[in-house]
Amino acid sequence: MEEQEHVRQERWVASQRAEEQGDLVRALEIHLEFISEESPSYAVMSRAGWLYYKLGLYEVALRYYELASSLSKEGWPLSDIKNCLIALGETYTLTEVGELVRETGDLHPDVTTE
């Protein structure tokens, strides 16, 4: 079990390193191994959403963020979902998300809903 956790941590770091080096495709490839090998978790799904978002694949990112949200007791990542909706031009849905954000107080500082 300890060895499996070590491999998991190494993979996570390798994905982050690839992202830092600007190789988002490689970062995502490494990260998607988590999804195929692990039970879904908020952190794994949220990071997948982030990488898809950075690649400009907003609809796919939104699906992963929604999965992450369903795995979170607090319903996060609202700001990430909101950013995808902005990128997709989904203003009606964005208004609904904006109301939820106002209720929960999770307003990303560099994005407004107006």
GIJO-V77833 format. One line per field, one symbol per residue. ss: DSSP state (H for helix, E for strand, - for the rest). phi: phi as a letter, one per 30 degrees, with the letter a starting at -180 (. if undefined). psi: psi as a letter, one per 40 degrees, with the letter a starting at -180 (. if undefined). Layout:
# GIJO-V77833
ss: ???
phi: ???
psi: ???
This chain:
# GIJO-V77833
ss: -HHHHHHHHHHHHHHHHHHH---HHHHHHHHHHHHHH----HHHHHHHHHHHHH---HHHHHHHHHHHHHH------HHHHHHHHHHH--HHHHHHHHHHHHHH----------
phi: .ddddddedddddddddddddicdddededddddddccdebeddddddeddddddicdddeeddddddddccdcidcdddddddddddiddddddddedddddciccddcbccc
psi: ddddddddddddddddddddeegddddddddeddddeiiiidddddddddddddeegdddddddddddddehdeeigddddddddddefgdddddddddddddeeghhdehie.
